[in-house]
Amino acid sequence: MTPSSDPRPADGAAGPDPRSERAQIADAFAQLGPAAPTILPGWDARELLDHLLLRERFWTLQLGGALPGPAGTALTQRKEAALDLPWEQKVALLREGPGRLSPAGRADALTGDLEQLIHHEDLRRAQDGWRPRRITPEVERAAWRGIGVFARLSLRVDARVTLVSPRGGKQVGPRRAEGSLRVHGEVLELLLWVTGRDEVARVQIQGDEAGLAALREGRRGI
């Protein structure tokens, strides 16, 4: 294993706050097991957890399927070997957090672990009887700050989009587009909508004809 893919936390690093989003999604994985459904097409809990571990821990191995020839085959084999761990061990790696050199760890520090928040909802909202939950004011503030970043990454709709939440309004999308949309909801619901979770995001959408057409023709998702 290369130093950059070392899954161990930094020496002396404390474990996650048991109230943190990371701790909560780890608890959900542990409780539901690898075969639990998610809202992501074709992914069960095992695929989702593998995605998170590749992103955080084994990012140097993510290109295995994209590289041609023996190099790609070797990288794919290393990736499969890295993820060939008991379920409980993989959950523990997620709970510990990114390795010292993880680019994902640095990105999450800037966005307030919103990736964990989104994927926790991918898991919990696929279970029978799920209900919207109240996130803490701190998490809500981080989500409202970071929603613009995720909109730039995932929102491909040629319309002026105004997100309206109890925290106020925020405009995302191209400012010079002809159509316009207003999307109303709680902050977490708007974050899920921006990233394409239409199946479960509880929002209300208003818009002019051009904006609604752009929404139908555009795409969202990460």
VEXMIFI-630688 format. One line per field, with one value per residue (C-alpha): residue number from 0; x, y, z; residue in one letter. Coordinates in nm, 3 decimals. Layout:
k <- NUM/... .
x <- X/... .
y <- Y/... .
z <- Z/... .
r <- A/... .
REM end
This chain:
k <- 0/1/2/3/4/5/6/7/8/9/10/11/12/13/14/15/16/17/18/19/20/21/22/23/24/25/26/27/28/29/30/31/32/33/34/35/36/37/38/39/40/41/42/43/44/45/46/47/48/49/50/51/52/53/54/55/56/57/58/59/60/61/62/63/64/65/66/67/68/69/70/71/72/73/74/75/76/77/78/79/80/81/82/83/84/85/86/87/88/89/90/91/92/93/94/95/96/97/98/99/100/101/102/103/104/105/106/107/108/109/110/111/112/113/114/115/116/117/118/119/120/121/122/123/124/125/126/127/128/129/130/131/132/133/134/135/136/137/138/139/140/141/142/143/144/145/146/147/148/149/150/151/152/153/154/155/156/157/158/159/160/161/162/163/164/165/166/167/168/169/170/171/172/173/174/175/176/177/178/179/180/181/182/183/184/185/186/187/188/189/190/191/192/193/194/195/196/197/198/199/200/201/202/203/204/205/206/207/208/209/210/211/212/213/214/215/216/217/218/219/220/221 .
x <- 0.000/0.138/0.170/-0.091/-0.351/-0.274/-0.615/-0.494/-0.583/-0.313/-0.126/-0.313/-0.619/-0.941/-1.236/-1.538/-1.787/-2.065/-2.317/-2.133/-2.266/-1.976/-2.062/-2.429/-2.374/-2.129/-2.394/-2.648/-2.414/-2.343/-2.711/-2.845/-2.573/-2.418/-2.734/-2.948/-3.089/-2.996/-3.174/-2.883/-2.968/-2.781/-2.609/-2.672/-2.505/-2.191/-2.139/-2.205/-1.958/-1.696/-1.744/-1.685/-1.375/-1.229/-1.291/-1.136/-0.886/-0.788/-0.820/-0.500/-0.679/-0.994/-0.872/-0.840/-1.128/-1.031/-0.669/-0.602/-0.391/-0.192/-0.164/-0.541/-0.581/-0.322/-0.482/-0.826/-0.688/-0.530/-0.860/-1.054/-0.798/-0.812/-1.192/-1.193/-1.247/-1.509/-1.808/-1.736/-1.380/-1.492/-1.745/-1.468/-1.245/-1.523/-1.584/-1.217/-1.217/-0.978/-0.608/-0.360/-0.300/-0.654/-0.768/-1.126/-1.050/-0.933/-1.236/-1.474/-1.310/-1.412/-1.770/-1.850/-1.871/-2.166/-2.068/-2.137/-2.468/-2.586/-2.484/-2.639/-2.968/-2.903/-2.900/-3.162/-3.427/-3.424/-3.544/-3.910/-4.078/-3.813/-3.905/-3.729/-3.505/-3.404/-3.035/-2.852/-2.824/-2.448/-2.499/-2.774/-2.547/-2.271/-2.518/-2.649/-2.295/-2.185/-2.490/-2.349/-2.036/-2.244/-2.463/-2.155/-2.051/-2.386/-2.640/-2.656/-2.981/-2.991/-3.209/-3.168/-3.240/-3.327/-3.323/-3.559/-3.521/-3.601/-3.246/-3.321/-3.261/-2.961/-2.922/-2.739/-2.703/-2.626/-2.734/-2.792/-3.026/-3.366/-3.575/-3.606/-3.700/-3.774/-3.722/-3.865/-3.772/-3.570/-3.195/-3.132/-3.409/-3.262/-2.918/-3.064/-3.255/-2.946/-2.757/-3.035/-3.217/-3.559/-3.708/-3.681/-3.616/-3.922/-3.929/-4.177/-4.078/-4.216/-4.095/-4.175/-4.218/-3.856/-3.728/-3.942/-3.836/-3.470/-3.527/-3.670/-3.382/-3.103/-2.943/-2.831/-2.632/-2.299 .
y <- 0.000/0.340/0.609/0.825/0.550/0.471/0.425/0.489/0.818/1.060/0.964/1.087/1.185/1.169/0.968/1.143/1.322/1.065/1.332/1.407/1.318/1.078/0.891/0.879/0.739/0.483/0.379/0.345/0.127/-0.093/-0.130/-0.186/-0.407/-0.432/-0.541/-0.245/-0.040/0.318/0.571/0.561/0.346/0.016/0.081/-0.097/-0.004/-0.198/0.004/0.329/0.250/0.138/0.470/0.663/0.462/0.499/0.871/0.914/0.634/0.473/0.763/0.663/0.345/0.503/0.509/0.131/0.085/0.386/0.302/0.073/-0.238/-0.405/-0.086/-0.055/-0.425/-0.406/-0.097/-0.260/-0.564/-0.343/-0.159/-0.483/-0.610/-0.286/-0.316/-0.690/-0.640/-0.754/-0.520/-0.421/-0.323/-0.108/0.069/0.129/0.284/0.521/0.611/0.698/0.945/1.023/0.950/1.230/1.308/1.263/1.535/1.443/1.519/1.868/1.926/1.808/2.043/2.330/2.213/2.092/1.720/1.777/1.470/1.261/1.441/1.378/1.013/0.954/1.064/0.838/0.549/0.641/0.763/0.429/0.249/0.176/0.432/0.703/1.055/1.388/1.463/1.784/1.858/2.069/2.445/2.402/2.145/2.355/2.660/2.455/2.316/2.661/2.794/2.498/2.456/2.698/2.485/2.175/2.369/2.462/2.097/1.937/2.187/2.199/2.385/2.684/2.898/3.146/2.935/3.093/2.860/2.976/2.839/2.958/3.099/3.323/3.306/3.208/3.235/2.961/2.874/3.108/3.466/3.550/3.262/3.350/3.134/3.146/2.903/2.935/2.623/2.632/2.395/2.331/2.363/1.987/1.934/2.203/2.044/1.711/1.874/2.057/1.727/1.548/1.357/1.434/1.107/1.208/1.585/1.757/2.089/2.307/2.442/2.751/2.897/3.057/2.852/2.890/2.798/2.487/2.378/2.427/2.216/1.932/1.950/1.999/1.766/1.760/1.511/1.409 .
z <- 0.000/-0.095/0.175/0.000/0.033/0.398/0.560/0.912/1.083/1.186/1.504/1.806/1.603/1.797/1.673/1.524/1.742/1.802/1.695/1.370/1.029/0.982/1.299/1.205/0.856/0.997/1.249/0.967/0.761/1.064/1.145/0.792/0.647/0.299/0.113/0.224/-0.066/-0.146/-0.365/-0.612/-0.917/-0.909/-0.577/-0.251/0.077/-0.018/-0.337/-0.153/0.125/-0.129/-0.311/0.010/0.100/-0.249/-0.232/0.113/0.161/-0.169/-0.413/-0.594/-0.707/-0.852/-1.214/-1.244/-1.485/-1.697/-1.773/-2.073/-2.078/-1.799/-1.593/-1.570/-1.490/-1.214/-1.065/-1.074/-0.894/-0.628/-0.583/-0.543/-0.292/-0.092/-0.063/0.009/0.381/0.630/0.647/1.006/0.916/0.625/0.847/1.103/0.833/0.733/1.097/1.149/0.862/0.576/0.587/0.646/0.278/0.150/-0.093/0.000/0.363/0.273/0.052/0.324/0.572/0.344/0.284/0.634/0.544/0.310/0.109/0.419/0.472/0.114/0.112/0.453/0.301/-0.001/0.244/0.501/0.252/0.072/0.385/0.454/0.676/0.644/0.743/0.698/0.994/1.162/1.123/1.379/1.326/1.272/0.997/0.842/0.832/0.668/0.414/0.328/0.285/0.077/-0.141/-0.397/-0.433/-0.498/-0.742/-0.946/-0.952/-1.026/-1.162/-1.542/-1.598/-1.832/-1.604/-1.322/-1.015/-0.681/-0.382/-0.108/0.245/0.597/0.593/0.295/-0.077/-0.282/-0.659/-0.844/-1.210/-1.500/-1.437/-1.804/-1.884/-2.026/-1.793/-1.417/-1.139/-0.768/-0.559/-0.205/0.077/0.389/0.345/0.341/0.085/-0.140/-0.116/-0.221/-0.508/-0.637/-0.647/-0.838/-0.563/-0.711/-0.592/-0.228/-0.213/-0.070/-0.253/-0.437/-0.778/-0.949/-1.276/-1.605/-1.921/-2.029/-1.683/-1.655/-2.004/-1.909/-1.599/-1.809/-2.054/-1.801/-1.553/-1.193/-0.995/-0.845 .
r <- M/T/P/S/S/D/P/R/P/A/D/G/A/A/G/P/D/P/R/S/E/R/A/Q/I/A/D/A/F/A/Q/L/G/P/A/A/P/T/I/L/P/G/W/D/A/R/E/L/L/D/H/L/L/L/R/E/R/F/W/T/L/Q/L/G/G/A/L/P/G/P/A/G/T/A/L/T/Q/R/K/E/A/A/L/D/L/P/W/E/Q/K/V/A/L/L/R/E/G/P/G/R/L/S/P/A/G/R/A/D/A/L/T/G/D/L/E/Q/L/I/H/H/E/D/L/R/R/A/Q/D/G/W/R/P/R/R/I/T/P/E/V/E/R/A/A/W/R/G/I/G/V/F/A/R/L/S/L/R/V/D/A/R/V/T/L/V/S/P/R/G/G/K/Q/V/G/P/R/R/A/E/G/S/L/R/V/H/G/E/V/L/E/L/L/L/W/V/T/G/R/D/E/V/A/R/V/Q/I/Q/G/D/E/A/G/L/A/A/L/R/E/G/R/R/G/I .
REM end
